[in-house]
Amino acid sequence: MIKKLRIEGMSCKHCVMHVTKALEEIKGVNHVKVDLKSKDATVEATNDVSENELVNAVTETGYQVISVE
């Protein structure tokens, strides 16, 4: 499955690193690409990973998820 998260609050490469690390630590996530310019994170994961897990991981790092596609 591929999910795209729109994230608010990222302003630098350090922010990208925090979000990337948080999402990669979720069991079942295979690949994460975070784009600072578009404020999007694209996550490739198994179907076992829920949207809530993805949103919670980002929220716990201090950023806000605006939408999930």
CNS distance restraints for C-alpha pairs under 8 A (distance, minus, plus):
assign (resid   1 and name CA) (resid  44 and name CA) 5.79 0.50 0.50
assign (resid   1 and name CA) (resid  45 and name CA) 5.43 0.50 0.50
assign (resid   1 and name CA) (resid  46 and name CA) 5.86 0.50 0.50
assign (resid   1 and name CA) (resid  47 and name CA) 5.93 0.50 0.50
assign (resid   2 and name CA) (resid  42 and name CA) 6.94 0.50 0.50
assign (resid   2 and name CA) (resid  43 and name CA) 5.59 0.50 0.50
assign (resid   2 and name CA) (resid  44 and name CA) 4.58 0.50 0.50
assign (resid   2 and name CA) (resid  45 and name CA) 6.41 0.50 0.50
assign (resid   3 and name CA) (resid  42 and name CA) 5.80 0.50 0.50
assign (resid   3 and name CA) (resid  43 and name CA) 5.23 0.50 0.50
assign (resid   3 and name CA) (resid  44 and name CA) 6.64 0.50 0.50
assign (resid   3 and name CA) (resid  68 and name CA) 6.75 0.50 0.50
assign (resid   3 and name CA) (resid  69 and name CA) 5.68 0.50 0.50
assign (resid   4 and name CA) (resid  40 and name CA) 6.61 0.50 0.50
assign (resid   4 and name CA) (resid  41 and name CA) 5.63 0.50 0.50
assign (resid   4 and name CA) (resid  42 and name CA) 4.50 0.50 0.50
assign (resid   4 and name CA) (resid  43 and name CA) 6.31 0.50 0.50
assign (resid   4 and name CA) (resid  68 and name CA) 5.65 0.50 0.50
assign (resid   4 and name CA) (resid  69 and name CA) 5.12 0.50 0.50
assign (resid   5 and name CA) (resid  40 and name CA) 5.52 0.50 0.50
assign (resid   5 and name CA) (resid  41 and name CA) 5.07 0.50 0.50
assign (resid   5 and name CA) (resid  42 and name CA) 6.45 0.50 0.50
assign (resid   5 and name CA) (resid  65 and name CA) 6.55 0.50 0.50
assign (resid   5 and name CA) (resid  66 and name CA) 7.41 0.50 0.50
assign (resid   5 and name CA) (resid  67 and name CA) 5.77 0.50 0.50
assign (resid   5 and name CA) (resid  68 and name CA) 4.57 0.50 0.50
assign (resid   5 and name CA) (resid  69 and name CA) 6.53 0.50 0.50
assign (resid   6 and name CA) (resid  39 and name CA) 5.87 0.50 0.50
assign (resid   6 and name CA) (resid  40 and name CA) 4.62 0.50 0.50
assign (resid   6 and name CA) (resid  41 and name CA) 6.57 0.50 0.50
assign (resid   6 and name CA) (resid  65 and name CA) 5.75 0.50 0.50
assign (resid   6 and name CA) (resid  66 and name CA) 5.32 0.50 0.50
assign (resid   6 and name CA) (resid  67 and name CA) 5.19 0.50 0.50
assign (resid   6 and name CA) (resid  68 and name CA) 6.47 0.50 0.50
assign (resid   7 and name CA) (resid  39 and name CA) 5.39 0.50 0.50
assign (resid   7 and name CA) (resid  40 and name CA) 5.89 0.50 0.50
assign (resid   7 and name CA) (resid  41 and name CA) 7.30 0.50 0.50
assign (resid   7 and name CA) (resid  63 and name CA) 6.72 0.50 0.50
assign (resid   7 and name CA) (resid  64 and name CA) 5.61 0.50 0.50
assign (resid   7 and name CA) (resid  65 and name CA) 4.51 0.50 0.50
assign (resid   7 and name CA) (resid  66 and name CA) 5.70 0.50 0.50
assign (resid   7 and name CA) (resid  67 and name CA) 7.54 0.50 0.50
assign (resid   8 and name CA) (resid  39 and name CA) 6.71 0.50 0.50
assign (resid   8 and name CA) (resid  63 and name CA) 6.06 0.50 0.50
assign (resid   8 and name CA) (resid  64 and name CA) 5.10 0.50 0.50
assign (resid   8 and name CA) (resid  65 and name CA) 6.21 0.50 0.50
assign (resid   8 and name CA) (resid  66 and name CA) 6.55 0.50 0.50
assign (resid   9 and name CA) (resid  63 and name CA) 5.37 0.50 0.50
assign (resid   9 and name CA) (resid  64 and name CA) 6.59 0.50 0.50
assign (resid  10 and name CA) (resid  15 and name CA) 5.31 0.50 0.50
assign (resid  10 and name CA) (resid  16 and name CA) 6.84 0.50 0.50
assign (resid  10 and name CA) (resid  36 and name CA) 6.80 0.50 0.50
assign (resid  10 and name CA) (resid  39 and name CA) 6.95 0.50 0.50
assign (resid  10 and name CA) (resid  63 and name CA) 6.99 0.50 0.50
assign (resid  11 and name CA) (resid  15 and name CA) 6.40 0.50 0.50
assign (resid  11 and name CA) (resid  36 and name CA) 7.10 0.50 0.50
assign (resid  12 and name CA) (resid  16 and name CA) 6.65 0.50 0.50
assign (resid  12 and name CA) (resid  36 and name CA) 7.04 0.50 0.50
assign (resid  13 and name CA) (resid  17 and name CA) 6.22 0.50 0.50
assign (resid  13 and name CA) (resid  36 and name CA) 7.30 0.50 0.50
assign (resid  14 and name CA) (resid  18 and name CA) 6.39 0.50 0.50
assign (resid  15 and name CA) (resid  19 and name CA) 6.32 0.50 0.50
assign (resid  16 and name CA) (resid  20 and name CA) 5.97 0.50 0.50
assign (resid  16 and name CA) (resid  34 and name CA) 6.12 0.50 0.50
assign (resid  16 and name CA) (resid  35 and name CA) 7.41 0.50 0.50
assign (resid  16 and name CA) (resid  36 and name CA) 6.57 0.50 0.50
assign (resid  17 and name CA) (resid  21 and name CA) 6.04 0.50 0.50
assign (resid  18 and name CA) (resid  22 and name CA) 6.18 0.50 0.50
assign (resid  18 and name CA) (resid  61 and name CA) 6.79 0.50 0.50
assign (resid  19 and name CA) (resid  23 and name CA) 6.23 0.50 0.50
assign (resid  19 and name CA) (resid  34 and name CA) 7.56 0.50 0.50
assign (resid  19 and name CA) (resid  57 and name CA) 7.93 0.50 0.50
assign (resid  19 and name CA) (resid  58 and name CA) 5.93 0.50 0.50
assign (resid  19 and name CA) (resid  61 and name CA) 6.80 0.50 0.50
assign (resid  20 and name CA) (resid  24 and name CA) 6.05 0.50 0.50
assign (resid  20 and name CA) (resid  32 and name CA) 6.28 0.50 0.50
assign (resid  20 and name CA) (resid  33 and name CA) 7.09 0.50 0.50
assign (resid  20 and name CA) (resid  34 and name CA) 6.43 0.50 0.50
assign (resid  21 and name CA) (resid  25 and name CA) 6.23 0.50 0.50
assign (resid  22 and name CA) (resid  26 and name CA) 7.22 0.50 0.50
assign (resid  22 and name CA) (resid  57 and name CA) 5.63 0.50 0.50
assign (resid  22 and name CA) (resid  58 and name CA) 6.57 0.50 0.50
assign (resid  22 and name CA) (resid  61 and name CA) 7.24 0.50 0.50
assign (resid  23 and name CA) (resid  29 and name CA) 7.24 0.50 0.50
assign (resid  23 and name CA) (resid  32 and name CA) 6.98 0.50 0.50
assign (resid  23 and name CA) (resid  43 and name CA) 7.84 0.50 0.50
assign (resid  23 and name CA) (resid  54 and name CA) 6.49 0.50 0.50
assign (resid  23 and name CA) (resid  57 and name CA) 6.13 0.50 0.50
assign (resid  23 and name CA) (resid  58 and name CA) 7.07 0.50 0.50
assign (resid  24 and name CA) (resid  29 and name CA) 5.93 0.50 0.50
assign (resid  24 and name CA) (resid  30 and name CA) 7.36 0.50 0.50
assign (resid  24 and name CA) (resid  31 and name CA) 7.05 0.50 0.50
assign (resid  24 and name CA) (resid  32 and name CA) 6.50 0.50 0.50
assign (resid  25 and name CA) (resid  29 and name CA) 7.52 0.50 0.50
assign (resid  26 and name CA) (resid  49 and name CA) 7.91 0.50 0.50
assign (resid  26 and name CA) (resid  53 and name CA) 7.64 0.50 0.50
assign (resid  26 and name CA) (resid  54 and name CA) 7.82 0.50 0.50
assign (resid  26 and name CA) (resid  57 and name CA) 7.94 0.50 0.50
assign (resid  27 and name CA) (resid  49 and name CA) 7.54 0.50 0.50
assign (resid  28 and name CA) (resid  45 and name CA) 5.47 0.50 0.50
assign (resid  28 and name CA) (resid  46 and name CA) 5.28 0.50 0.50
assign (resid  28 and name CA) (resid  48 and name CA) 6.73 0.50 0.50
assign (resid  28 and name CA) (resid  49 and name CA) 6.12 0.50 0.50
assign (resid  29 and name CA) (resid  43 and name CA) 7.06 0.50 0.50
assign (resid  29 and name CA) (resid  44 and name CA) 6.07 0.50 0.50
assign (resid  29 and name CA) (resid  45 and name CA) 4.14 0.50 0.50
assign (resid  29 and name CA) (resid  46 and name CA) 6.50 0.50 0.50
assign (resid  29 and name CA) (resid  49 and name CA) 7.30 0.50 0.50
assign (resid  30 and name CA) (resid  43 and name CA) 7.68 0.50 0.50
assign (resid  30 and name CA) (resid  44 and name CA) 5.55 0.50 0.50
assign (resid  30 and name CA) (resid  45 and name CA) 5.20 0.50 0.50
assign (resid  30 and name CA) (resid  46 and name CA) 7.58 0.50 0.50
assign (resid  31 and name CA) (resid  43 and name CA) 5.88 0.50 0.50
assign (resid  31 and name CA) (resid  44 and name CA) 5.07 0.50 0.50
assign (resid  31 and name CA) (resid  45 and name CA) 6.99 0.50 0.50
assign (resid  32 and name CA) (resid  41 and name CA) 6.92 0.50 0.50
assign (resid  32 and name CA) (resid  42 and name CA) 5.79 0.50 0.50
assign (resid  32 and name CA) (resid  43 and name CA) 4.67 0.50 0.50
assign (resid  32 and name CA) (resid  44 and name CA) 6.44 0.50 0.50
assign (resid  33 and name CA) (resid  41 and name CA) 5.62 0.50 0.50
assign (resid  33 and name CA) (resid  42 and name CA) 5.21 0.50 0.50
assign (resid  33 and name CA) (resid  43 and name CA) 6.62 0.50 0.50
assign (resid  34 and name CA) (resid  39 and name CA) 7.39 0.50 0.50
assign (resid  34 and name CA) (resid  40 and name CA) 5.84 0.50 0.50
assign (resid  34 and name CA) (resid  41 and name CA) 4.21 0.50 0.50
assign (resid  34 and name CA) (resid  42 and name CA) 6.36 0.50 0.50
assign (resid  35 and name CA) (resid  39 and name CA) 5.63 0.50 0.50
assign (resid  35 and name CA) (resid  40 and name CA) 5.38 0.50 0.50
assign (resid  35 and name CA) (resid  41 and name CA) 6.25 0.50 0.50
assign (resid  36 and name CA) (resid  40 and name CA) 7.01 0.50 0.50
assign (resid  45 and name CA) (resid  49 and name CA) 6.55 0.50 0.50
assign (resid  49 and name CA) (resid  53 and name CA) 6.66 0.50 0.50
assign (resid  49 and name CA) (resid  54 and name CA) 7.65 0.50 0.50
assign (resid  50 and name CA) (resid  54 and name CA) 6.72 0.50 0.50
assign (resid  51 and name CA) (resid  55 and name CA) 6.15 0.50 0.50
assign (resid  51 and name CA) (resid  68 and name CA) 7.52 0.50 0.50
assign (resid  52 and name CA) (resid  56 and name CA) 5.87 0.50 0.50
assign (resid  53 and name CA) (resid  57 and name CA) 6.13 0.50 0.50
assign (resid  54 and name CA) (resid  58 and name CA) 6.50 0.50 0.50
assign (resid  55 and name CA) (resid  59 and name CA) 6.07 0.50 0.50
assign (resid  55 and name CA) (resid  65 and name CA) 6.24 0.50 0.50
assign (resid  56 and name CA) (resid  60 and name CA) 5.96 0.50 0.50
assign (resid  57 and name CA) (resid  61 and name CA) 6.73 0.50 0.50
assign (resid  58 and name CA) (resid  62 and name CA) 6.93 0.50 0.50
assign (resid  58 and name CA) (resid  63 and name CA) 5.90 0.50 0.50
assign (resid  58 and name CA) (resid  64 and name CA) 6.94 0.50 0.50
assign (resid  58 and name CA) (resid  65 and name CA) 7.02 0.50 0.50
assign (resid  59 and name CA) (resid  63 and name CA) 5.12 0.50 0.50
assign (resid  59 and name CA) (resid  64 and name CA) 5.59 0.50 0.50
assign (resid  59 and name CA) (resid  65 and name CA) 6.99 0.50 0.50
